[in-house]
Amino acid sequence: MAPNKLLAKLGSRLQKPDGLVIIEKERVEEILKDLSVSSLHGIGPKLEEALKAIGISTCGQLGKVHVSFLKKRFGVIGERLHEMGLGLDDSPVVPFDEEEDAKSISHSVTLEEDTLDSNLLRKVLLQLSERVSRRMRKDGFYGRRVVLTVRYSDFYTFSKQKTLSRWINSGNEIFREAFEIFESISHPKPIRLLGVGVSLLKKEWCQLDLFEKKDKKERMLKTMDLVNERFGDWTLTWAGLY
């Protein structure tokens, strides 16, 4: 039990599997002061290592670092890291049966090695686009905005998006837009993480391209989904992955 979701998740980790932990608002600073940053949900081994490299190993230390420094070092997640160090989290608790339709669907992956290999990065973007598209079709969504997220080797992270005039849910179409965004950026450092997302979502009744051969394409995509669900991911996929 705690004032917010971040601290509640922390409490659930402190006395596994069956211990009851109550984190009172007045004791948050005391509890976080000497607690390792890795105890916070959302800080994995690589991010923990990056924080330790700049002298931050406890939540107390993280909360004291100025937001501007964290944003410069880690990009858009810097502000969130500062809030986590202070035990702040304003995300709402939503009952399972009251969750709204997704506002966006996305997938990201941390690469095994930081790289600027264009062929490898192109393949990763196509895989991510296909994963996003399969989730969209499963839930009956089309989208009109493609979002690319990039994190470099120094953990600087940013997103860039493109809004389309048409509705899409094909992995190939999502990939083409994501790759166009990717190529429009001058990448100064090796890339650690890539993410692809689609937002501005609507259900299947949305207006589609009047001149598009919808039925044929829809049948093809649904067939690919059925084959991959039965025999495993990438059993049937676009030739660009190979």
KEVO-850053 format. One record per residue (C-alpha): residue number from 1; residue in three letters; chain; x, y, z. Coordinates in steps of 0.5 Angstrom, whole numbers, plus 2048, in hexadecimal, padded with zeros to 3 digits. Layout:
BEGIN
resi / resn / chain / xx / yy / zz
NUM / ALA / A / X / Y / Z
...
This chain:
BEGIN
resi / resn / chain / xx / yy / zz
1 / MET / A / 800 / 800 / 800
2 / ALA / A / 803 / 807 / 7FE
3 / PRO / A / 801 / 80E / 7FC
4 / ASN / A / 802 / 80C / 7F4
5 / LYS / A / 803 / 806 / 7EF
6 / LEU / A / 80B / 807 / 7EF
7 / LEU / A / 80B / 806 / 7F7
8 / ALA / A / 806 / 801 / 7F7
9 / LYS / A / 80A / 7FD / 7F2
10 / LEU / A / 811 / 7FE / 7F6
11 / GLY / A / 80D / 7FC / 7FC
12 / SER / A / 80B / 7F5 / 7F9
13 / ARG / A / 813 / 7F4 / 7F7
14 / LEU / A / 815 / 7F6 / 7FE
15 / GLN / A / 812 / 7F0 / 802
16 / LYS / A / 811 / 7EA / 7FD
17 / PRO / A / 80D / 7E6 / 7FC
18 / ASP / A / 807 / 7E7 / 802
19 / GLY / A / 80A / 7ED / 806
20 / LEU / A / 805 / 7F3 / 807
21 / VAL / A / 809 / 7F9 / 806
22 / ILE / A / 805 / 800 / 808
23 / ILE / A / 809 / 806 / 805
24 / GLU / A / 806 / 80D / 808
25 / LYS / A / 807 / 813 / 805
26 / GLU / A / 80B / 816 / 80B
27 / ARG / A / 810 / 810 / 80A
28 / VAL / A / 812 / 810 / 803
29 / GLU / A / 818 / 815 / 803
30 / GLU / A / 81B / 810 / 809
31 / ILE / A / 819 / 80A / 805
32 / LEU / A / 81C / 80C / 7FE
33 / LYS / A / 822 / 80F / 801
34 / ASP / A / 827 / 809 / 801
35 / LEU / A / 823 / 805 / 7FD
36 / SER / A / 826 / 803 / 7F6
37 / VAL / A / 824 / 806 / 7F0
38 / SER / A / 823 / 7FF / 7ED
39 / SER / A / 81D / 7FE / 7F2
40 / LEU / A / 819 / 802 / 7EE
41 / HIS / A / 814 / 7FF / 7E9
42 / GLY / A / 817 / 802 / 7E2
43 / ILE / A / 81E / 802 / 7E4
44 / GLY / A / 822 / 7FC / 7E1
45 / PRO / A / 829 / 7FA / 7E1
46 / LYS / A / 82B / 7FE / 7DB
47 / LEU / A / 828 / 804 / 7DE
48 / GLU / A / 82B / 803 / 7E5
49 / GLU / A / 832 / 802 / 7E2
50 / ALA / A / 831 / 809 / 7DE
51 / LEU / A / 82F / 80C / 7E5
52 / LYS / A / 834 / 809 / 7E9
53 / ALA / A / 839 / 80C / 7E4
54 / ILE / A / 837 / 813 / 7E6
55 / GLY / A / 837 / 812 / 7ED
56 / ILE / A / 830 / 810 / 7EE
57 / SER / A / 82F / 809 / 7F2
58 / THR / A / 829 / 80B / 7F6
59 / CYS / A / 822 / 80E / 7F6
60 / GLY / A / 824 / 813 / 7FA
61 / GLN / A / 82A / 815 / 7F6
62 / LEU / A / 825 / 815 / 7F0
63 / GLY / A / 820 / 81A / 7F3
64 / LYS / A / 825 / 81F / 7F4
65 / VAL / A / 828 / 81F / 7ED
66 / HIS / A / 825 / 825 / 7EA
67 / VAL / A / 820 / 824 / 7E4
68 / SER / A / 824 / 828 / 7DF
69 / PHE / A / 82A / 823 / 7E0
70 / LEU / A / 826 / 81D / 7DF
71 / LYS / A / 823 / 81F / 7D9
72 / LYS / A / 829 / 821 / 7D6
73 / ARG / A / 82C / 81A / 7D8
74 / PHE / A / 826 / 816 / 7D6
75 / GLY / A / 822 / 81A / 7D2
76 / VAL / A / 81A / 81A / 7D3
77 / ILE / A / 81A / 815 / 7D8
78 / GLY / A / 81F / 819 / 7DD
79 / GLU / A / 819 / 81D / 7E0
80 / ARG / A / 815 / 816 / 7E1
81 / LEU / A / 81C / 814 / 7E5
82 / HIS / A / 81C / 81A / 7E9
83 / GLU / A / 815 / 818 / 7EB
84 / MET / A / 816 / 811 / 7ED
85 / GLY / A / 81C / 813 / 7F1
86 / LEU / A / 817 / 817 / 7F5
87 / GLY / A / 812 / 812 / 7F5
88 / LEU / A / 80D / 816 / 7F1
89 / ASP / A / 808 / 813 / 7EC
90 / ASP / A / 801 / 816 / 7EA
91 / SER / A / 7FF / 810 / 7E5
92 / PRO / A / 7F8 / 80E / 7E7
93 / VAL / A / 7F6 / 807 / 7E9
94 / VAL / A / 7F1 / 804 / 7E4
95 / PRO / A / 7ED / 7FE / 7E6
96 / PHE / A / 7EE / 7F9 / 7E1
97 / ASP / A / 7E6 / 7F9 / 7DE
98 / GLU / A / 7E7 / 801 / 7DD
99 / GLU / A / 7ED / 801 / 7D9
100 / GLU / A / 7EC / 806 / 7D3
101 / ASP / A / 7ED / 804 / 7CC
102 / ALA / A / 7F5 / 804 / 7CA
103 / LYS / A / 7F7 / 80B / 7C8
104 / SER / A / 7FD / 809 / 7C5
105 / ILE / A / 801 / 802 / 7C4
106 / SER / A / 808 / 801 / 7C4
107 / HIS / A / 80E / 7FC / 7C4
108 / SER / A / 815 / 7FE / 7C6
109 / VAL / A / 81C / 7FA / 7C7
110 / THR / A / 822 / 7FB / 7CA
111 / LEU / A / 828 / 7F8 / 7C5
112 / GLU / A / 82D / 7F3 / 7C7
113 / GLU / A / 832 / 7F8 / 7C5
114 / ASP / A / 832 / 7FF / 7C4
115 / THR / A / 833 / 800 / 7BC
116 / LEU / A / 832 / 805 / 7B6
117 / ASP / A / 831 / 7FF / 7B1
118 / SER / A / 82C / 801 / 7AD
119 / ASN / A / 82A / 7FA / 7AA
120 / LEU / A / 829 / 7F8 / 7B1
121 / LEU / A / 825 / 7FE / 7B4
122 / ARG / A / 821 / 7FD / 7AD
123 / LYS / A / 81F / 7F6 / 7AF
124 / VAL / A / 81E / 7F8 / 7B6
125 / LEU / A / 819 / 7FD / 7B4
126 / LEU / A / 815 / 7F9 / 7B0
127 / GLN / A / 814 / 7F3 / 7B5
128 / LEU / A / 812 / 7F9 / 7BA
129 / SER / A / 80D / 7FB / 7B5
130 / GLU / A / 80A / 7F4 / 7B3
131 / ARG / A / 809 / 7F3 / 7BB
132 / VAL / A / 806 / 7FA / 7BC
133 / SER / A / 801 / 7F8 / 7B6
134 / ARG / A / 7FF / 7F1 / 7B8
135 / ARG / A / 7FD / 7F4 / 7BF
136 / MET / A / 7F9 / 7FA / 7BB
137 / ARG / A / 7F5 / 7F4 / 7B7
138 / LYS / A / 7F4 / 7F0 / 7BD
139 / ASP / A / 7F0 / 7F6 / 7C0
140 / GLY / A / 7ED / 7F8 / 7BA
141 / PHE / A / 7F1 / 7FF / 7B9
142 / TYR / A / 7F4 / 803 / 7B4
143 / GLY / A / 7F8 / 809 / 7B5
144 / ARG / A / 7FA / 810 / 7B2
145 / ARG / A / 801 / 812 / 7B6
146 / VAL / A / 807 / 80E / 7B6
147 / VAL / A / 80C / 80F / 7BB
148 / LEU / A / 814 / 80D / 7BB
149 / THR / A / 818 / 80D / 7C2
150 / VAL / A / 81F / 80D / 7C2
151 / ARG / A / 824 / 80C / 7C8
152 / TYR / A / 82B / 80D / 7C7
153 / SER / A / 831 / 80A / 7CA
154 / ASP / A / 832 / 810 / 7CF
155 / PHE / A / 82A / 80E / 7D1
156 / TYR / A / 828 / 815 / 7CD
157 / THR / A / 821 / 813 / 7CB
158 / PHE / A / 81C / 817 / 7C7
159 / SER / A / 816 / 815 / 7C3
160 / LYS / A / 814 / 818 / 7BC
161 / GLN / A / 80D / 817 / 7B8
162 / LYS / A / 809 / 818 / 7B2
163 / THR / A / 802 / 819 / 7B1
164 / LEU / A / 7FF / 816 / 7AB
165 / SER / A / 7F9 / 817 / 7A6
166 / ARG / A / 7F7 / 810 / 7A6
167 / TRP / A / 7F5 / 80A / 7AB
168 / ILE / A / 7FA / 805 / 7AB
169 / ASN / A / 7FB / 7FE / 7AF
170 / SER / A / 800 / 7FA / 7AB
171 / GLY / A / 807 / 7F9 / 7AD
172 / ASN / A / 80A / 7FB / 7A7
173 / GLU / A / 806 / 801 / 7A6
174 / ILE / A / 808 / 803 / 7AE
175 / PHE / A / 810 / 801 / 7AC
176 / ARG / A / 810 / 805 / 7A6
177 / GLU / A / 80E / 80B / 7AA
178 / ALA / A / 812 / 80A / 7B0
179 / PHE / A / 818 / 809 / 7AC
180 / GLU / A / 817 / 80F / 7A8
181 / ILE / A / 817 / 813 / 7AF
182 / PHE / A / 81D / 80F / 7B1
183 / GLU / A / 821 / 811 / 7AA
184 / SER / A / 81F / 818 / 7AB
185 / ILE / A / 823 / 818 / 7B2
186 / SER / A / 82B / 819 / 7B2
187 / HIS / A / 82D / 814 / 7B7
188 / PRO / A / 833 / 816 / 7BB
189 / LYS / A / 834 / 810 / 7BF
190 / PRO / A / 833 / 809 / 7BF
191 / ILE / A / 82C / 807 / 7C1
192 / ARG / A / 82A / 803 / 7C7
193 / LEU / A / 823 / 803 / 7C6
194 / LEU / A / 81D / 803 / 7C1
195 / GLY / A / 816 / 804 / 7C2
196 / VAL / A / 810 / 804 / 7BD
197 / GLY / A / 809 / 806 / 7BE
198 / VAL / A / 802 / 808 / 7BB
199 / SER / A / 7FD / 80D / 7BE
200 / LEU / A / 7F7 / 811 / 7BC
201 / LEU / A / 7F4 / 80A / 7BC
202 / LYS / A / 7ED / 809 / 7BA
203 / LYS / A / 7E9 / 802 / 7BA
204 / GLU / A / 7E7 / 7FF / 7B3
205 / TRP / A / 7E2 / 803 / 7B1
206 / CYS / A / 7E6 / 809 / 7AF
207 / GLN / A / 7E7 / 80C / 7A8
208 / LEU / A / 7EC / 809 / 7A4
209 / ASP / A / 7EF / 80A / 79D
210 / LEU / A / 7E9 / 80A / 798
211 / PHE / A / 7EE / 808 / 793
212 / GLU / A / 7F1 / 802 / 797
213 / LYS / A / 7F0 / 7FB / 795
214 / LYS / A / 7EE / 7FA / 79D
215 / ASP / A / 7EB / 7F3 / 79C
216 / LYS / A / 7F1 / 7F0 / 799
217 / LYS / A / 7F6 / 7F3 / 79E
218 / GLU / A / 7F2 / 7F1 / 7A4
219 / ARG / A / 7F1 / 7EA / 7A2
220 / MET / A / 7F9 / 7EA / 7A1
221 / LEU / A / 7FA / 7ED / 7A8
222 / LYS / A / 7F5 / 7E9 / 7AC
223 / THR / A / 7F8 / 7E2 / 7A8
224 / MET / A / 7FF / 7E4 / 7AB
225 / ASP / A / 7FD / 7E5 / 7B2
226 / LEU / A / 7F9 / 7DF / 7B2
227 / VAL / A / 800 / 7DB / 7AF
228 / ASN / A / 804 / 7DF / 7B4
229 / GLU / A / 800 / 7DD / 7BA
230 / ARG / A / 7FF / 7D6 / 7B9
231 / PHE / A / 807 / 7D5 / 7B7
232 / GLY / A / 80A / 7DA / 7BA
233 / ASP / A / 80D / 7E1 / 7B9
234 / TRP / A / 810 / 7E3 / 7B2
235 / THR / A / 80E / 7DC / 7AF
236 / LEU / A / 80B / 7E0 / 7AA
237 / THR / A / 80D / 7E7 / 7A9
238 / TRP / A / 810 / 7ED / 7A4
239 / ALA / A / 816 / 7EB / 7A0
240 / GLY / A / 819 / 7F1 / 7A3
241 / LEU / A / 81B / 7EE / 7A9
242 / TYR / A / 820 / 7E9 / 7A5
